[in-house]
Amino acid sequence: MLNQFINVVAGVAPAALALACLTAWVAAGTATVHRRSLWRALASGSAAGLAAGLVVAGLRAGAVFTDREMVALATLSPLVLAEIGLLVLVWRRVSGPLLSGTVAVVAGLINLRVWPGVALAWSDRVLPGQSALNSESLQRGAGFLLGAGLLVLAVVALARATAGASRLVTALVLTGAWAVTLASQVVTIVQFLQARRLVRLPRPAFRALVWAINHQSWVLFSLVGLTAVLTLSRWRAARRPAAQPEDHPAQTRLALAQARRQRRWMVLALGLVGLIGLTVTALAAWDARKPELSPPEPFQIVAGQAVIPLEAVADGHLHRFAHTAADGTEVRFIVIRKNGGAYGVGLDACEICGPTGYIELAGRILCRLCDVVMNIATIGFRGGCNPIPLDYGLTDGAIVIQVADLEAAATIFA
């Protein structure tokens, strides 16, 4: 659940905060009739984009769309043009159907881009033959809803907190948010063209591209900063209003209540934006930490053979052992009892991820490096991320492994 929550926040937060800046601009200083039209355009565009994104996710899951890069480029290119057009309309103070339509297109394309990847992160974790409604999937669904709920609440809180903000301030923040977003999208387009060898970048440009790809977090942090600045810009205006002699007492009380309400929205908005920042930094780092391998269990070496009694590994859990080779290298291997009395025996390493090892978590065996779940029935066979098989025999109620085979595996762990 936590992992899915982090994935949703990290994947959708940049788009949500960019839409929050657009929402603040819509709410700032616009005539009521125009504001309602823009709200409808923003809501309908977002809903249509979300629905279309889920359809695209279903088509990708069904292998109808196999070239994900081409699908992403097909939505990204018109989005860049629509965002540039929106900025032109904002600064030229254009209103009416053209502005509403552009807002709807931008909101729709942003949602269309972000939600397929988030939805597929859920389905990709369902193993073949496994029900999508098992307890683990339901936990991931809860994480999905919590992450989406946090972002929706953050957008609403930011819209309420910045109500009545200066049209110029919101336009400046919107321009900054869109500049950051456009820069990220241009990097994605250039990366695609470079990977397909459709363009050749000079070395300085290529280094800049690599830096931008490796530091994509700057996009989210920039948007977090911009939304915080926008919220704080309204703090002075939301202080206790000074009573005017001509004001009726009821008007004074109403103004005080509105100021208190807006300050509460500001505190909530700043708290939610801070929570988004903490989620993609500290919480993500804590969740990504690699679990430690369990300590090796003892076994005996008799006449050049490693001997492990069957009763020591008969509980169906992962058991780890280690042999110190002649050159001092620690060679780890694992044993697990499978259904039907068979045993899976292999090195604590695989041909893909190397000697990072395997862990047992909630009754499942996972590769410690890539988090792939092992099919316990296939442990002892080659293929994929399975442990490298290790020859063994069963003698007098014990698993017997040749020490020479362990010595030969020392190069894998060196």
N, C-alpha and C positions, 0 to 999 in steps of 0.2 A: 504494500500500500504506500509506504513512504517513497519508494523508488518511483512509482507511477506519479505520485504527487509532485515530486521534484521534476520529473520529465515534462509534465504538463506545464508547470510554472515556467521552467526554463525554455520550453519550446514556444509557448504562446505569449509570455510576458512582453517581449518586444512589440509584437503586434497589438496587444491589449493597451500598452502604454501609449503607443502612437495613436490608437483610436481614442484614448482618453484625452490626448491633446486636441484631437479633432473635435471631440465632444465639448471640451471647454470653449473652443472657438465658436462652435455652434451656439452655445448658451450665452455667449458674451455679446451684449449690445445689439442683438438682432431683433428686429421687429417680431412681435408675437406670431403673426401669420407666417413669416419666413422661418422662424425658429421651429414651429410645429412641422412645417414641411421638411426641414432638414432633419429633425428628429425621426420622422417617418422614414426618410431616405436612409438614415444611418441604421435604424432598426431593421428595415426590410432588407437592405443590402447585406447586413451581417447574418440575418437568418437564412437568406438564400445562399450565401457563401458557405455557411455551416452545413446546410443540407447537401450542397454540391460537393463539399469536401468529404462528407461521409460516403457519398456515392462513389467518388474517385477512390477512396480507401477500399471500398468493397470490390471495385474493379481491379485494383492492384493486388488485393489479397487473392482474387480469383485468377491472377496471371493474365488478365485481359490487357492491362498496361504493364509491360515488362521493362520498358526503358523509362525509369523514373526521372532521369535527368531531362529527357525531352519533355515529359509532362510538366516538370517544374519550370522549364524554360518557356513553355507555351503559356503559362499563367503569369510568369514573372515579367516578361516583356511588356504586355499590355498594362500591367500594374505600374511599372515605372512610368509609362507614358501618362497614365491616369493621375498619378501623384504629381508629376510635373504640371499637368493641366490644372489640378486643384490649386497648387500654389499660385499659378498665374491668376486664377479666378479670385483667390483670396486677396491678393494685393491689388487687383484691379477693381475690388469691391463689386464684383458681379453677383447678382442674386437671381432668383427665379428658377425655372425648371432646369436650366443648364447646370447651375451649381448643385441643385438637389440630385440630379442624375449622376454627376461626377462623384459626389459624396457616396451615393449608393454603390457605384461601380468600384470605388476604392475600398469601401468596407467589405463588399462581397469578395473581391479578389484577395484581400488580405486573409479573410477567413478561409477561403478556398485553398490558400497556400499552406496554412499552418495546421489545419485539422486532420488531413489525411495521415501525416506522419505520426501525430499523437494517437490517432485511433489504431494505426497499425502496430504501434508499440505495445498495445494491449493484445491484439490477436497473435502477434509473432511469438508471444510467450506461451501460447497454448500448444502443447505437444500433439502430434498426430494421434488420433484415436481418443483424445482426451476431451471431455465435455467443456464447453466454454463457460458453463455455469458452475464450475467447481468452486471450492472455498477460496482458492488462490485467485481465481479470476474475479470473484466477487470483491476480494480485498483490493485488487488492482482497480476495479470499477469504483470502489469507494475513494481511492486515491485520486482517480480521474475526476470525480465529482468535487472533491475537496479543492483540488487545484483549479478547476474551472470556476468553482464558486468564489474562491479567493480573488481571481482576476476580475470576474464580473462585479463583485463588491467593490474592488479597488477602482474600477472605471466609474461606478455610480458615485462612490465617495468623492472622487476627484471632480466629477461634474458638479456635485452639490457644494463642495468646498470652494470651487472657483467661480460660483455663480456671481454674476455682476462684475467680473474682472474686466479690466480695460481691453477694448477690442485690439489695440495696438500690442499690448503685452501678450495676449493669447495668440495673435498672429505671429509674433516673433518666436514664441515657444513652439508653435506649430511648424514654423519654417525650420527651426533647429531640429525638431524631432524628425521631420521629413527629410532633411539633409542627411542626418545620421542613417535613417532607414534606406534612403536612396544609395548612399555610399556602400552599405552592406549588400544591397541587391546588385549593384554594379559589380562588386567583387565576385558575387556568385555567378553572374553572367560571364565575366572574363575567365573565371576558373573553368567553367564549362567549355568555353571556346578554346582555352589553352589545352585542356585535357583531350579534346577532340582534334587537336592540331589544326584548328581553323584559323588561329592567329599565332604569331610568334612574338613574344614580348622581349624587349631588350633586357639585359641583366638587371639594371636598377629597378625597372618596373616589375620584373619577376620577383625580386627580393621583397618589394613592397607588397605584392600580392601574397606571398608566403606569410609575411608578417601579419597582414590583415586576416588571413585564414586562421592563423594560430592564436590570434587575439580577438576572437569574435565577441568575447564578453564585454568589450568596450561599447558595443552597441547598446546592450541592456543597461549598463551603468550610466551611459550618457542619457538615456531616456529616463532612468530613475532620477538623475540629477535635475533634468529639465522639468519633470512633473513636480518635484519637490520645490523647485524655485517658483513655479507657477502657483503652487498652493501657498507658499510663504508670502507671495506678492499680495495676497488678499488678507494677510494677518492684521495689518494696521487698520484696514477698512472694517474689519469685523470686531474691533475693540468696542468697549462700551460707548455707544453713541452719546454725544452731548445733547442734553435736552434744550430745546429752543423755547423761548417764552410763549410763542404763539401755538406750540404743540398742545393738543389735547392730552390729558393723562393716559387715555387709552392708546393714543398713537405712540407715546413714549414707551409704554409697557410692551406694545407690539414690536417696536424697534429693538428693545432690549432682548426680547425673546428671540427675534430673528438673528441678532448678533450672537447670542449664546448658541443657537442651533448651528449656525455656520461655523463657529469655532470648534464645536464638537465634530462636525464633518471634517474640518481641517485636521484635527488630531487623529481621527480615524484614518483619513487619507494618508497622512504622513506615516502612521503606524503600519498600514498595509503595504505602502511602497517600501518601507524599511524591511518588512517581513519578506517581500519578494526578493530584495537584495540579499538578505540572510539565507533565504532558501537556495539560491543559485550559487552561493559561496560556501558559507560555513556548513550548512546542512548537507549540501551536495558533497562536500569534501568528507564529512563524517560518514555519509552513506556509502561513499566509494572506497572507504578504507578496506583493505584486504584482510580477511580473517586469518589468524595464525594457524599453522598446521598443528594438528594434535601431536603430542610427543610419541616417538616410536615405542612400540611394545617389545618386551624381551622375547628372545627365542634362543634355541640351542643350535650349535653347529656340531654335527657328529659325522666323522669320516668324510669330510668335504661336502656335507649336505646341510642346508638350513632346514631344521625340523620344527614345524609349528603344529601343536596338537589341535585336532579338529574342535574339541570343546572350547578352545580359546577364541574361535572365530565363528561359532555356531549361532550367534545371536542375530545375524542378518545385518549388522552394522559394519561400517568401514573400519578396518584395522590396518594400521600403518606399522611397518618394520623398517629397520635400517641396518645395512651392513657396511662396515668400514673396509674399503678395498685396500689392496697392498700399497697403493700410492697415496693413501690417506683420504681419498674421496668417499663421501657418504653416499651410498647407493640406497635409495628408498624404494620400497615396493609395498603394494597394498593387497589385501585379501578381503573378500566379502562373500558371504554365503548367499547364493541365489535360490530361487524357488526350485523345488524338486531335489534339493540336496546337492546341486552342483555348486562349484566355487568359481568366482572370478578372481584371477591372479594376474597382476601386471605391475609394471614399474610405476612409480608415482610421478609419471611424466608422459607426455604424448608427443607425437611427431609434429604437431602443429604449434603448440604453445610451449614446448620444452619442459624442463623440470620444475614448473611452478607448483605442481601438486594438485591434489583433489581434496575436497572437504565434504563432510556430511552436514546437511542443513535441512531440518524438518523432514527427515526421512529420505531426502534426495541426495544424490551424489553430483557435485558440481565441480567443474574445472575452476580452479582458483583464479585463473587469469581472465578468462572470457565469460565466466558465469554460465556456460552451456551445461544443461542438465543431462547427465548420462543415463542412458537406458541400462539399468543394472543387468538385464538379461544379456547385453552385448559386451559387458566387461570381460576381458579375456580374448576378445576378437579384435583384429585390426580394423581401422577405418575411422574417419572423422577425428573427433577429439577424444576418442577412447584411450585408456591407458595402453601403453605399449605392452603387448602380451608377454608373459614370462612362462616358460615351460615348467611344469611341475608334475608331481606324481602323488598318489595316495598310498601310503604304506603304514600298516599297523596303527590305524586311527590317527594319522598325522599327514599333513601336507609336507612334501619333500621337494626342495628346490636345490639345484646344483649351485654350489658356491662359485664354480667357474663361470656360470651364466651371469651371476651378480658382478663378478670381476669384469666380465666383458662389457657390462653396461656402465662401467665407471665413466666412460667418455661422454655419456649423455649428461651426467651430473657434474662433470668437471668445469 
